[in-house]
């Protein structure tokens, strides 16, 4: 679980730190220089006048690339841009900044990300995976299996499952305590992460508690 969270966090940071291609009308809130790149270290190629309407093509950090109707296209500080609400050349910004929406969802194929611009809310996040424990007859999560939600206490496995479990997958932060004998007797251990193989407990589990 920790590895998944770290991977997701790294993916989000990498995505946000790179340029997101967008397209939306914006308006200059005051006079601002237009530059050849996203930073004050780049050469000045012009200037937007207050109220000038542009097309925002992409943003990188605190800079946005704008397409101008008149004058040289280039990069301007996002602090001097606002979403354009229409109504003539006088601007009429609705917000003090270009609103950029970010959404993330996690599905069976892994995380997916989306960017948008405007007042619409970002896509809803996918609901978290339910907390449950899954038991497999084969190692590496293969063969016949069954899953139980947290809070399940099994005092004695039946139906051919006694002494037949070889791997355990835990989802949604679930943990499980497994024991050799009925009613949690004999040797017991607790797992908080996925176990593709069980070592000593391979084909030795008779009772368990999922929590």
C-alpha positions in Angstrom: 0.0 0.0 0.0 2.8 2.4 0.9 4.5 1.6 -2.4 1.3 2.4 -4.3 0.9 5.7 -2.5 4.5 6.7 -3.2 4.1 5.7 -6.9 0.9 7.7 -7.2 2.4 10.7 -5.4 5.4 10.6 -7.8 3.1 10.3 -10.8 1.1 13.4 -9.7 4.2 15.5 -9.1 5.7 14.5 -12.4 2.4 15.4 -14.2 1.8 18.7 -12.5 5.4 19.8 -13.0 5.2 19.3 -16.8 3.3 21.5 -19.2 -0.4 20.6 -19.6 -1.8 21.4 -23.0 -5.0 23.4 -22.7 -6.9 26.0 -24.7 -9.2 28.6 -23.2 -9.8 32.4 -23.6 -8.0 34.6 -21.0 -7.6 38.3 -20.4 -4.7 40.4 -19.2 -5.5 42.0 -15.9 -2.7 44.6 -16.4 0.2 45.3 -18.7 2.7 42.3 -18.7 5.7 41.4 -20.8 5.5 38.5 -23.3 8.7 36.4 -23.4 10.2 33.6 -25.5 10.0 31.1 -22.6 8.5 30.4 -19.2 10.6 32.7 -17.0 12.0 36.2 -16.6 15.4 34.9 -17.9 13.9 34.6 -21.4 13.9 37.4 -24.0 11.0 39.9 -24.1 9.2 39.8 -27.5 6.3 42.1 -26.7 3.8 43.1 -24.0 0.1 42.5 -23.3 -2.0 45.5 -22.6 -4.5 45.5 -19.7 -7.8 44.0 -21.0 -6.2 42.3 -24.0 -7.9 39.0 -24.8 -5.7 36.0 -25.7 -6.0 32.2 -26.1 -4.2 30.3 -23.3 -2.6 27.3 -25.1 -0.6 25.8 -22.3 0.7 26.5 -18.7 3.9 25.4 -17.1 4.3 26.3 -13.4 3.4 30.0 -13.0 3.7 30.8 -16.7 1.3 30.4 -19.6 1.8 30.4 -23.4 -0.7 32.7 -25.1 -1.8 33.1 -28.7 -2.5 36.7 -29.5 -4.7 38.1 -32.2 -2.3 41.0 -32.7 1.4 40.8 -31.7 3.9 38.1 -31.1 2.8 35.0 -29.3 4.8 33.9 -26.2 4.9 33.3 -22.5 3.4 35.5 -19.8 3.2 35.3 -16.0 -0.1 33.5 -15.0 -0.4 36.1 -12.2 -1.4 38.6 -14.8 -4.1 36.5 -16.5 -7.7 35.8 -15.7 -10.4 33.7 -17.2 -12.2 35.7 -19.9 -16.0 36.1 -19.3 -16.7 37.9 -22.6 -18.4 41.2 -22.9 -16.0 43.3 -25.0 -12.4 44.4 -25.0 -12.7 45.7 -21.5 -11.9 42.3 -20.1 -14.4 41.4 -17.5 -12.5 38.7 -15.7 -14.5 36.4 -13.5 -11.5 35.2 -11.4 -8.0 36.6 -10.5 -6.3 33.6 -12.1 -6.7 31.0 -14.9 -8.7 28.2 -13.2 -7.1 24.9 -13.9 -8.8 21.7 -12.8 -6.9 18.5 -12.0 -8.5 15.1 -11.6 -7.2 11.6 -10.8 -8.9 8.2 -10.7 -7.5 4.8 -9.9 -8.9 1.7 -11.7 -7.9 -1.8 -12.5 -5.4 -0.5 -15.1 -3.7 1.8 -12.7 -4.0 5.6 -12.1 -5.3 7.9 -14.7 -5.1 11.7 -14.8 -6.9 14.6 -16.5 -6.6 18.3 -16.7 -9.2 20.8 -17.6 -9.6 24.6 -17.6 -12.6 26.7 -16.7 -15.2 26.6 -14.0 -16.3 22.9 -14.4 -15.3 20.7 -11.4 -12.5 18.1 -12.0 -13.6 14.5 -12.7 -14.7 12.7 -9.5 -12.2 10.3 -7.9 -12.9 6.6 -8.1 -14.1 5.2 -4.8 -11.4 3.5 -2.8 -11.0 -0.3 -3.0 -12.9 -2.2 -0.3 -10.8 -3.5 2.6 -10.7 -7.3 2.2 -8.4 -10.3 2.3 -8.2 -12.8 -0.5 -6.9 -16.4 -0.1 -5.5 -18.4 -3.0 -4.7 -22.1 -3.3 -1.7 -21.4 -5.5 1.4 -19.3 -4.9 1.6 -15.8 -6.5 -2.2 -15.4 -6.2 -3.1 -18.2 -8.6 -5.7 -21.0 -8.6 -9.0 -21.1 -6.8 -9.5 -18.3 -4.3 -12.0 -16.5 -2.1 -12.2 -13.0 -0.5 -13.7 -11.8 2.7 -14.3 -8.3 4.1 -12.5 -7.0 7.2 -14.3 -8.1 10.4 -14.5 -11.7 9.2 -13.5 -14.3 11.8 -13.1 -17.9 10.6 -12.6 -20.4 13.4 -12.2 -23.4 11.2 -11.9 -23.6 7.4 -14.2 -26.0 5.6 -14.9 -26.9 2.0 -11.4 -28.1 1.1 -9.7 -24.9 2.3 -8.2 -26.3 5.5 -4.4 -26.5 5.1 -4.8 -25.5 1.4 -3.9 -21.7 1.3 -0.6 -20.8 -0.4 -0.8 -17.0 -1.0 -2.7 -14.1 0.5 -3.6 -10.7 -1.2 -4.7 -7.8 1.0 -6.7 -4.9 -0.4 -7.8 -1.5 0.9 -5.5 -1.6 3.9 -6.8 -4.9 5.3 -4.7 -7.1 7.6 -5.1 -10.7 8.6 -4.0 -13.0 11.4 -3.7 -16.7 10.3 -3.3 -19.7 12.6 -2.4 -23.4 12.3 -5.4 -24.9 14.1 -9.1 -24.3 14.8 -10.1 -21.4 17.0 -6.8 -19.6 16.4 -4.8 -22.3 18.0 -1.2 -23.3 17.3 1.3 -21.0 15.7 -0.2 -17.7 14.4 1.1 -14.7 12.5 -0.3 -11.4 11.2 0.2 -10.1 7.6 -0.2 -6.4 6.7 1.0 -6.7 3.1 0.5 -9.1 0.2 2.1 -12.5 0.6 2.8 -14.3 -2.7 4.2 -17.2 -0.8 3.7 -18.1 2.8 6.8 -20.0 3.9 6.1 -21.9 7.1 2.3 -21.2 6.8 2.0 -22.6 3.2 -0.8 -25.2 3.3 -0.9 -24.8 7.1 -3.8 -22.3 7.7 -6.9 -23.5 9.5 -8.4 -20.3 11.0 -8.0 -16.6 10.5 -9.2 -13.1 11.5 -9.4 -10.3 8.9 -9.3 -6.7 10.2 
